[in-house]
Amino acid sequence: MGAARVRELILTGRAFGAAEARELSVLQQVAPEAELDDAVAAWAKPVVRRPEAALRVTKALLNSCAAATRLADPAFLDAELMASVAAATRRPPAGGNGAGGAHS
């Protein structure tokens, strides 16, 4: 959504429905209320499969986009978080022997 549209919506406080919210990219998906739980579960399924540390780093980096000056400064990523990411990348995959091989 462009800056002019954001200004318009903030300054006017104009209400809009789900269809327009999706068109404006305020929402990614619209689901009927009766299908909401299934839609949320389907969206969350691939997210919860990701390593927690990777999700934390990704979220921190995405949030930093709102403050471009912070994006250039990795100091906002604390040492404990970075250590957990490093440890997770050194572990062999579950069920694997750590010797490498084909990936699917």
Phi and psi in radians as a Rosetta constraint file:
Dihedral C 1 N 2 CA 2 C 2 CIRCULARHARMONIC -1.336 0.35
Dihedral N 2 CA 2 C 2 N 3 CIRCULARHARMONIC 2.844 0.35
Dihedral C 2 N 3 CA 3 C 3 CIRCULARHARMONIC -1.070 0.35
Dihedral N 3 CA 3 C 3 N 4 CIRCULARHARMONIC -0.661 0.35
Dihedral C 3 N 4 CA 4 C 4 CIRCULARHARMONIC -1.110 0.35
Dihedral N 4 CA 4 C 4 N 5 CIRCULARHARMONIC -0.727 0.35
Dihedral C 4 N 5 CA 5 C 5 CIRCULARHARMONIC -1.177 0.35
Dihedral N 5 CA 5 C 5 N 6 CIRCULARHARMONIC -0.705 0.35
Dihedral C 5 N 6 CA 6 C 6 CIRCULARHARMONIC -1.064 0.35
Dihedral N 6 CA 6 C 6 N 7 CIRCULARHARMONIC -0.810 0.35
Dihedral C 6 N 7 CA 7 C 7 CIRCULARHARMONIC -1.022 0.35
Dihedral N 7 CA 7 C 7 N 8 CIRCULARHARMONIC -0.803 0.35
Dihedral C 7 N 8 CA 8 C 8 CIRCULARHARMONIC -0.991 0.35
Dihedral N 8 CA 8 C 8 N 9 CIRCULARHARMONIC -0.853 0.35
Dihedral C 8 N 9 CA 9 C 9 CIRCULARHARMONIC -1.161 0.35
Dihedral N 9 CA 9 C 9 N 10 CIRCULARHARMONIC -0.660 0.35
Dihedral C 9 N 10 CA 10 C 10 CIRCULARHARMONIC -1.238 0.35
Dihedral N 10 CA 10 C 10 N 11 CIRCULARHARMONIC -0.793 0.35
Dihedral C 10 N 11 CA 11 C 11 CIRCULARHARMONIC -1.257 0.35
Dihedral N 11 CA 11 C 11 N 12 CIRCULARHARMONIC -0.637 0.35
Dihedral C 11 N 12 CA 12 C 12 CIRCULARHARMONIC -1.533 0.35
Dihedral N 12 CA 12 C 12 N 13 CIRCULARHARMONIC -0.438 0.35
Dihedral C 12 N 13 CA 13 C 13 CIRCULARHARMONIC 1.141 0.35
Dihedral N 13 CA 13 C 13 N 14 CIRCULARHARMONIC 0.376 0.35
Dihedral C 13 N 14 CA 14 C 14 CIRCULARHARMONIC -1.100 0.35
Dihedral N 14 CA 14 C 14 N 15 CIRCULARHARMONIC 2.286 0.35
Dihedral C 14 N 15 CA 15 C 15 CIRCULARHARMONIC -1.394 0.35
Dihedral N 15 CA 15 C 15 N 16 CIRCULARHARMONIC 2.622 0.35
Dihedral C 15 N 16 CA 16 C 16 CIRCULARHARMONIC -2.584 0.35
Dihedral N 16 CA 16 C 16 N 17 CIRCULARHARMONIC 2.715 0.35
Dihedral C 16 N 17 CA 17 C 17 CIRCULARHARMONIC -1.522 0.35
Dihedral N 17 CA 17 C 17 N 18 CIRCULARHARMONIC -3.101 0.35
Dihedral C 17 N 18 CA 18 C 18 CIRCULARHARMONIC -1.098 0.35
Dihedral N 18 CA 18 C 18 N 19 CIRCULARHARMONIC -0.714 0.35
Dihedral C 18 N 19 CA 19 C 19 CIRCULARHARMONIC -1.088 0.35
Dihedral N 19 CA 19 C 19 N 20 CIRCULARHARMONIC -0.783 0.35
Dihedral C 19 N 20 CA 20 C 20 CIRCULARHARMONIC -1.202 0.35
Dihedral N 20 CA 20 C 20 N 21 CIRCULARHARMONIC -0.646 0.35
Dihedral C 20 N 21 CA 21 C 21 CIRCULARHARMONIC -1.029 0.35
Dihedral N 21 CA 21 C 21 N 22 CIRCULARHARMONIC -0.695 0.35
Dihedral C 21 N 22 CA 22 C 22 CIRCULARHARMONIC -1.178 0.35
Dihedral N 22 CA 22 C 22 N 23 CIRCULARHARMONIC -0.740 0.35
Dihedral C 22 N 23 CA 23 C 23 CIRCULARHARMONIC -1.061 0.35
Dihedral N 23 CA 23 C 23 N 24 CIRCULARHARMONIC -0.610 0.35
Dihedral C 23 N 24 CA 24 C 24 CIRCULARHARMONIC -1.441 0.35
Dihedral N 24 CA 24 C 24 N 25 CIRCULARHARMONIC -0.020 0.35
Dihedral C 24 N 25 CA 25 C 25 CIRCULARHARMONIC 1.149 0.35
Dihedral N 25 CA 25 C 25 N 26 CIRCULARHARMONIC 0.427 0.35
Dihedral C 25 N 26 CA 26 C 26 CIRCULARHARMONIC -1.355 0.35
Dihedral N 26 CA 26 C 26 N 27 CIRCULARHARMONIC -0.610 0.35
Dihedral C 26 N 27 CA 27 C 27 CIRCULARHARMONIC -2.021 0.35
Dihedral N 27 CA 27 C 27 N 28 CIRCULARHARMONIC 2.574 0.35
Dihedral C 27 N 28 CA 28 C 28 CIRCULARHARMONIC -1.581 0.35
Dihedral N 28 CA 28 C 28 N 29 CIRCULARHARMONIC -0.500 0.35
Dihedral C 28 N 29 CA 29 C 29 CIRCULARHARMONIC -2.618 0.35
Dihedral N 29 CA 29 C 29 N 30 CIRCULARHARMONIC 2.555 0.35
Dihedral C 29 N 30 CA 30 C 30 CIRCULARHARMONIC -2.118 0.35
Dihedral N 30 CA 30 C 30 N 31 CIRCULARHARMONIC 2.301 0.35
Dihedral C 30 N 31 CA 31 C 31 CIRCULARHARMONIC -2.331 0.35
Dihedral N 31 CA 31 C 31 N 32 CIRCULARHARMONIC 2.509 0.35
Dihedral C 31 N 32 CA 32 C 32 CIRCULARHARMONIC -1.071 0.35
Dihedral N 32 CA 32 C 32 N 33 CIRCULARHARMONIC 2.591 0.35
Dihedral C 32 N 33 CA 33 C 33 CIRCULARHARMONIC -0.945 0.35
Dihedral N 33 CA 33 C 33 N 34 CIRCULARHARMONIC -0.666 0.35
Dihedral C 33 N 34 CA 34 C 34 CIRCULARHARMONIC -1.154 0.35
Dihedral N 34 CA 34 C 34 N 35 CIRCULARHARMONIC -0.372 0.35
Dihedral C 34 N 35 CA 35 C 35 CIRCULARHARMONIC -1.871 0.35
Dihedral N 35 CA 35 C 35 N 36 CIRCULARHARMONIC 0.089 0.35
Dihedral C 35 N 36 CA 36 C 36 CIRCULARHARMONIC -1.066 0.35
Dihedral N 36 CA 36 C 36 N 37 CIRCULARHARMONIC -0.827 0.35
Dihedral C 36 N 37 CA 37 C 37 CIRCULARHARMONIC -1.038 0.35
Dihedral N 37 CA 37 C 37 N 38 CIRCULARHARMONIC -0.750 0.35
Dihedral C 37 N 38 CA 38 C 38 CIRCULARHARMONIC -1.144 0.35
Dihedral N 38 CA 38 C 38 N 39 CIRCULARHARMONIC -0.677 0.35
Dihedral C 38 N 39 CA 39 C 39 CIRCULARHARMONIC -1.145 0.35
Dihedral N 39 CA 39 C 39 N 40 CIRCULARHARMONIC -0.733 0.35
Dihedral C 39 N 40 CA 40 C 40 CIRCULARHARMONIC -1.136 0.35
Dihedral N 40 CA 40 C 40 N 41 CIRCULARHARMONIC -0.776 0.35
Dihedral C 40 N 41 CA 41 C 41 CIRCULARHARMONIC -1.078 0.35
Dihedral N 41 CA 41 C 41 N 42 CIRCULARHARMONIC -0.729 0.35
Dihedral C 41 N 42 CA 42 C 42 CIRCULARHARMONIC -1.131 0.35
Dihedral N 42 CA 42 C 42 N 43 CIRCULARHARMONIC -0.687 0.35
Dihedral C 42 N 43 CA 43 C 43 CIRCULARHARMONIC -1.185 0.35
Dihedral N 43 CA 43 C 43 N 44 CIRCULARHARMONIC -0.727 0.35
Dihedral C 43 N 44 CA 44 C 44 CIRCULARHARMONIC -1.312 0.35
Dihedral N 44 CA 44 C 44 N 45 CIRCULARHARMONIC -0.431 0.35
Dihedral C 44 N 45 CA 45 C 45 CIRCULARHARMONIC -0.916 0.35
Dihedral N 45 CA 45 C 45 N 46 CIRCULARHARMONIC -0.902 0.35
Dihedral C 45 N 46 CA 46 C 46 CIRCULARHARMONIC -1.237 0.35
Dihedral N 46 CA 46 C 46 N 47 CIRCULARHARMONIC -0.441 0.35
Dihedral C 46 N 47 CA 47 C 47 CIRCULARHARMONIC -1.222 0.35
Dihedral N 47 CA 47 C 47 N 48 CIRCULARHARMONIC -0.794 0.35
Dihedral C 47 N 48 CA 48 C 48 CIRCULARHARMONIC -1.234 0.35
Dihedral N 48 CA 48 C 48 N 49 CIRCULARHARMONIC -0.203 0.35
Dihedral C 48 N 49 CA 49 C 49 CIRCULARHARMONIC -1.373 0.35
Dihedral N 49 CA 49 C 49 N 50 CIRCULARHARMONIC -0.293 0.35
Dihedral C 49 N 50 CA 50 C 50 CIRCULARHARMONIC -1.367 0.35
Dihedral N 50 CA 50 C 50 N 51 CIRCULARHARMONIC 2.626 0.35
Dihedral C 50 N 51 CA 51 C 51 CIRCULARHARMONIC -1.079 0.35
Dihedral N 51 CA 51 C 51 N 52 CIRCULARHARMONIC 2.412 0.35
Dihedral C 51 N 52 CA 52 C 52 CIRCULARHARMONIC -0.988 0.35
Dihedral N 52 CA 52 C 52 N 53 CIRCULARHARMONIC -0.748 0.35
Dihedral C 52 N 53 CA 53 C 53 CIRCULARHARMONIC -1.107 0.35
Dihedral N 53 CA 53 C 53 N 54 CIRCULARHARMONIC -0.696 0.35
Dihedral C 53 N 54 CA 54 C 54 CIRCULARHARMONIC -1.135 0.35
Dihedral N 54 CA 54 C 54 N 55 CIRCULARHARMONIC -0.688 0.35
Dihedral C 54 N 55 CA 55 C 55 CIRCULARHARMONIC -1.128 0.35
Dihedral N 55 CA 55 C 55 N 56 CIRCULARHARMONIC -0.695 0.35
Dihedral C 55 N 56 CA 56 C 56 CIRCULARHARMONIC -1.108 0.35
Dihedral N 56 CA 56 C 56 N 57 CIRCULARHARMONIC -0.778 0.35
Dihedral C 56 N 57 CA 57 C 57 CIRCULARHARMONIC -1.149 0.35
Dihedral N 57 CA 57 C 57 N 58 CIRCULARHARMONIC -0.779 0.35
Dihedral C 57 N 58 CA 58 C 58 CIRCULARHARMONIC -1.045 0.35
Dihedral N 58 CA 58 C 58 N 59 CIRCULARHARMONIC -0.797 0.35
Dihedral C 58 N 59 CA 59 C 59 CIRCULARHARMONIC -1.070 0.35
Dihedral N 59 CA 59 C 59 N 60 CIRCULARHARMONIC -0.756 0.35
Dihedral C 59 N 60 CA 60 C 60 CIRCULARHARMONIC -1.083 0.35
Dihedral N 60 CA 60 C 60 N 61 CIRCULARHARMONIC -0.742 0.35
Dihedral C 60 N 61 CA 61 C 61 CIRCULARHARMONIC -1.170 0.35
Dihedral N 61 CA 61 C 61 N 62 CIRCULARHARMONIC -0.741 0.35
Dihedral C 61 N 62 CA 62 C 62 CIRCULARHARMONIC -1.118 0.35
Dihedral N 62 CA 62 C 62 N 63 CIRCULARHARMONIC -0.729 0.35
Dihedral C 62 N 63 CA 63 C 63 CIRCULARHARMONIC -1.126 0.35
Dihedral N 63 CA 63 C 63 N 64 CIRCULARHARMONIC -0.538 0.35
Dihedral C 63 N 64 CA 64 C 64 CIRCULARHARMONIC -1.214 0.35
Dihedral N 64 CA 64 C 64 N 65 CIRCULARHARMONIC -0.333 0.35
Dihedral C 64 N 65 CA 65 C 65 CIRCULARHARMONIC -1.070 0.35
Dihedral N 65 CA 65 C 65 N 66 CIRCULARHARMONIC -0.464 0.35
Dihedral C 65 N 66 CA 66 C 66 CIRCULARHARMONIC -1.228 0.35
Dihedral N 66 CA 66 C 66 N 67 CIRCULARHARMONIC -0.391 0.35
Dihedral C 66 N 67 CA 67 C 67 CIRCULARHARMONIC -2.181 0.35
Dihedral N 67 CA 67 C 67 N 68 CIRCULARHARMONIC 1.487 0.35
Dihedral C 67 N 68 CA 68 C 68 CIRCULARHARMONIC -0.949 0.35
Dihedral N 68 CA 68 C 68 N 69 CIRCULARHARMONIC -0.548 0.35
Dihedral C 68 N 69 CA 69 C 69 CIRCULARHARMONIC -1.162 0.35
Dihedral N 69 CA 69 C 69 N 70 CIRCULARHARMONIC -0.559 0.35
Dihedral C 69 N 70 CA 70 C 70 CIRCULARHARMONIC -1.256 0.35
Dihedral N 70 CA 70 C 70 N 71 CIRCULARHARMONIC -0.483 0.35
Dihedral C 70 N 71 CA 71 C 71 CIRCULARHARMONIC -1.071 0.35
Dihedral N 71 CA 71 C 71 N 72 CIRCULARHARMONIC -0.596 0.35
Dihedral C 71 N 72 CA 72 C 72 CIRCULARHARMONIC -1.405 0.35
Dihedral N 72 CA 72 C 72 N 73 CIRCULARHARMONIC -0.162 0.35
Dihedral C 72 N 73 CA 73 C 73 CIRCULARHARMONIC -2.042 0.35
Dihedral N 73 CA 73 C 73 N 74 CIRCULARHARMONIC 1.733 0.35
Dihedral C 73 N 74 CA 74 C 74 CIRCULARHARMONIC -1.263 0.35
Dihedral N 74 CA 74 C 74 N 75 CIRCULARHARMONIC 0.063 0.35
Dihedral C 74 N 75 CA 75 C 75 CIRCULARHARMONIC -1.092 0.35
Dihedral N 75 CA 75 C 75 N 76 CIRCULARHARMONIC -0.375 0.35
Dihedral C 75 N 76 CA 76 C 76 CIRCULARHARMONIC -1.238 0.35
Dihedral N 76 CA 76 C 76 N 77 CIRCULARHARMONIC -0.241 0.35
Dihedral C 76 N 77 CA 77 C 77 CIRCULARHARMONIC -1.537 0.35
Dihedral N 77 CA 77 C 77 N 78 CIRCULARHARMONIC 1.928 0.35
Dihedral C 77 N 78 CA 78 C 78 CIRCULARHARMONIC -1.208 0.35
Dihedral N 78 CA 78 C 78 N 79 CIRCULARHARMONIC 2.789 0.35
Dihedral C 78 N 79 CA 79 C 79 CIRCULARHARMONIC -1.086 0.35
Dihedral N 79 CA 79 C 79 N 80 CIRCULARHARMONIC -0.681 0.35
Dihedral C 79 N 80 CA 80 C 80 CIRCULARHARMONIC -1.098 0.35
Dihedral N 80 CA 80 C 80 N 81 CIRCULARHARMONIC -0.752 0.35
Dihedral C 80 N 81 CA 81 C 81 CIRCULARHARMONIC -1.094 0.35
Dihedral N 81 CA 81 C 81 N 82 CIRCULARHARMONIC -0.816 0.35
Dihedral C 81 N 82 CA 82 C 82 CIRCULARHARMONIC -1.138 0.35
Dihedral N 82 CA 82 C 82 N 83 CIRCULARHARMONIC -0.632 0.35
Dihedral C 82 N 83 CA 83 C 83 CIRCULARHARMONIC -1.143 0.35
Dihedral N 83 CA 83 C 83 N 84 CIRCULARHARMONIC -0.673 0.35
Dihedral C 83 N 84 CA 84 C 84 CIRCULARHARMONIC -1.189 0.35
Dihedral N 84 CA 84 C 84 N 85 CIRCULARHARMONIC -0.618 0.35
Dihedral C 84 N 85 CA 85 C 85 CIRCULARHARMONIC -1.161 0.35
Dihedral N 85 CA 85 C 85 N 86 CIRCULARHARMONIC -0.770 0.35
Dihedral C 85 N 86 CA 86 C 86 CIRCULARHARMONIC -1.089 0.35
Dihedral N 86 CA 86 C 86 N 87 CIRCULARHARMONIC -0.736 0.35
Dihedral C 86 N 87 CA 87 C 87 CIRCULARHARMONIC -1.129 0.35
Dihedral N 87 CA 87 C 87 N 88 CIRCULARHARMONIC -0.695 0.35
Dihedral C 87 N 88 CA 88 C 88 CIRCULARHARMONIC -1.151 0.35
Dihedral N 88 CA 88 C 88 N 89 CIRCULARHARMONIC -0.561 0.35
Dihedral C 88 N 89 CA 89 C 89 CIRCULARHARMONIC -1.378 0.35
Dihedral N 89 CA 89 C 89 N 90 CIRCULARHARMONIC -0.300 0.35
Dihedral C 89 N 90 CA 90 C 90 CIRCULARHARMONIC -1.545 0.35
Dihedral N 90 CA 90 C 90 N 91 CIRCULARHARMONIC -0.298 0.35
Dihedral C 90 N 91 CA 91 C 91 CIRCULARHARMONIC -1.305 0.35
Dihedral N 91 CA 91 C 91 N 92 CIRCULARHARMONIC 2.416 0.35
Dihedral C 91 N 92 CA 92 C 92 CIRCULARHARMONIC -1.205 0.35
Dihedral N 92 CA 92 C 92 N 93 CIRCULARHARMONIC 2.676 0.35
Dihedral C 92 N 93 CA 93 C 93 CIRCULARHARMONIC -1.052 0.35
Dihedral N 93 CA 93 C 93 N 94 CIRCULARHARMONIC 2.643 0.35
Dihedral C 93 N 94 CA 94 C 94 CIRCULARHARMONIC -1.020 0.35
Dihedral N 94 CA 94 C 94 N 95 CIRCULARHARMONIC 2.296 0.35
Dihedral C 94 N 95 CA 95 C 95 CIRCULARHARMONIC 1.442 0.35
Dihedral N 95 CA 95 C 95 N 96 CIRCULARHARMONIC -0.074 0.35
Dihedral C 95 N 96 CA 96 C 96 CIRCULARHARMONIC -1.724 0.35
Dihedral N 96 CA 96 C 96 N 97 CIRCULARHARMONIC 2.950 0.35
Dihedral C 96 N 97 CA 97 C 97 CIRCULARHARMONIC -1.821 0.35
Dihedral N 97 CA 97 C 97 N 98 CIRCULARHARMONIC 0.050 0.35
Dihedral C 97 N 98 CA 98 C 98 CIRCULARHARMONIC 1.358 0.35
Dihedral N 98 CA 98 C 98 N 99 CIRCULARHARMONIC 0.106 0.35
Dihedral C 98 N 99 CA 99 C 99 CIRCULARHARMONIC -1.566 0.35
Dihedral N 99 CA 99 C 99 N 100 CIRCULARHARMONIC 0.087 0.35
Dihedral C 99 N 100 CA 100 C 100 CIRCULARHARMONIC 1.450 0.35
Dihedral N 100 CA 100 C 100 N 101 CIRCULARHARMONIC -2.942 0.35
Dihedral C 100 N 101 CA 101 C 101 CIRCULARHARMONIC 2.276 0.35
Dihedral N 101 CA 101 C 101 N 102 CIRCULARHARMONIC -2.976 0.35
Dihedral C 101 N 102 CA 102 C 102 CIRCULARHARMONIC -1.248 0.35
Dihedral N 102 CA 102 C 102 N 103 CIRCULARHARMONIC 2.525 0.35
Dihedral C 102 N 103 CA 103 C 103 CIRCULARHARMONIC -2.001 0.35
Dihedral N 103 CA 103 C 103 N 104 CIRCULARHARMONIC 2.582 0.35
